[in-house]
Amino acid sequence: MVRVAVIIKDRCKPKYCNKECIRFCPLARTGKEAIKFSEELGRPVISEVLCTGCGICVKKCPFKAIYIVNLPEELEEECVHRYGPSGFKLYRLPIVKEGKVLGLIGPNAIGKTTVLKILAGELKPNLGYVDREPSWSEIIKHFRGTELQIYFEKLSRRELKVVHKPQFIDAIPRVVKGKVRDILSRVAERNRLREVIELLHMQHILDKDVSVLSGGELQKLAIAAAYLRDGDVYLFDEPSSHLDVRERLRAAKLIRRLASEGKTVVVVEHDLAVLDYVSDYVCVLYGAPGAYGIVSLPRGVRVGINEYLDGFLTAENMRIRPEPIRFRLRPPERQKSKERILLSWSRIVKKFPGFTLEVEPGEVYRGEVVGILGPNGIGKTTFVKILANVLEPDEGVVVPYTEKVRVSYKPQYIKPTTSAIVEEVFAKIDPNYRDKWVWHELAEPLQLTHLLKRDIMELSGGELQRVAIAACLLRDAEIYLLDEPLAYLDIEQRFAVAKVLRRIAEEREVTVFVVEHDVIMQDFIADAIMVFSGEPGVHGIAHAPVGLREGMNMFLRELDVTFRRDLHTGRPRINKEGSWLDRYQKEVLKEYYYIPEKPEEEREEEE
């Protein structure tokens, strides 16, 4: 066995602790430097040779920054990269193939972005050596006999042009200036500008300056710019974030076009429906987030995603989650009765300069989760703000079941205005928040414990999102309103939040509204669906809440997209446009989402 000792750099705060890891280490107290403070790095460093794995430093660290684990000795030979002494370790790399799309699936901080940086040539793999940089000949020898040997040979000779669409698109306005049309014209190395503008429906933003673009518009700009460049390998890091369902499918079709042209494509994605649709094969990354990550062997898309949901990788004989994730094979029935009505509203109209939202009369019931689906700019956030009493409607009223209904609201964009410690924010909501089951369900998957001592003004967008979700759900309320709560979260975190939302609705007999573009998560969470339609940015129509089956069919009919059910996990899967099953569901069953009966013979989609 090989001992791996990691100090997670982002969590280690030696200025704010008494260096308990060093003070309480049995070997350090006897004079052996099993753990010592490095002045050069500004943090402690653990010697994996001297460390006995007693775990005392792990328990004593106030910021939970230390991780020590024993791994098989043969795995150490496959170490690809390590971020300095006591830093994150990555084992193995995925095999990439020309004309195929590889999907990478796994939690945040497990090494997916590191894999893309290595494949892009932005990060030279050090093979685990932290004291020196190995030569390209050593790296090529390490991957001898695999497809990656040829890949790195070409990369070292600069014979491989790699196009990398980064994860964090918020930084684009800081490094790129000008109008969208001019930016795309500058990077258009292939004569596809008109084609990509039409495919991604970018006509209305061409004359906008990049500094005023929304998150979704920045994402489309980044995808379009990557597609227009002439490369051999294309890497897309979370291409669907900030996009609505229709835009996600358009982006996925554009990425598929690259593979059909013989290009090598790698996609990191947390939306399982999009990952399933865009990929030809997948690799699962597992391990301990922030400490080490291992890339699995490649497997088919259906098998790979199913094994990930099962929590057990068959080829590696490795359990990565204690419980499997399963979906409902049949839609739940809404429990309608006058006694269960929690909130209702008349016809509502809200007008802005150039945009009008009309809401049909509707009602919601105790104990149900209402999913809200629709394109960007159609009025979903406006409706949620009306329910949260942030906005007043121009016409119509919202009628609660009593005079006072407590509302807990998580807005789409979180911008803290005053400095505060995260722990104090939670304590202000409830001094005994640590005793609540909600905290215990969310603290570990959302990695909230190590954020408690940090100032809310210093948190990143993803960290703010996780804190805002926990703060919203820790409040006692009858109505919970969450606007895009799953943005920035990985798959594990999304399912953790989804389970808590369902349990809150059922146990507290309250109503939860969730605005979310991830169709698979809406299927997992929702009992009812509100569909928003109309012309984005001009006129929105919010239909009354209906059952999950009716709502999904209404929504997908507008998109002209059909979903089928995976027989093993029950998860929804997108049918390829024009395939046998796509035509069968549209023309025969008239069913875009739930198939009431299996066809007489199980038939796979036409390739």
Summary of the structure (lengths in Angstrom):
residues: 607
radius of gyration: 25.3
end to end distance: 45.1
largest distance: 77.7
contacts: 1937
relative contact order: 0.09
helix: 36%
strand: 21%
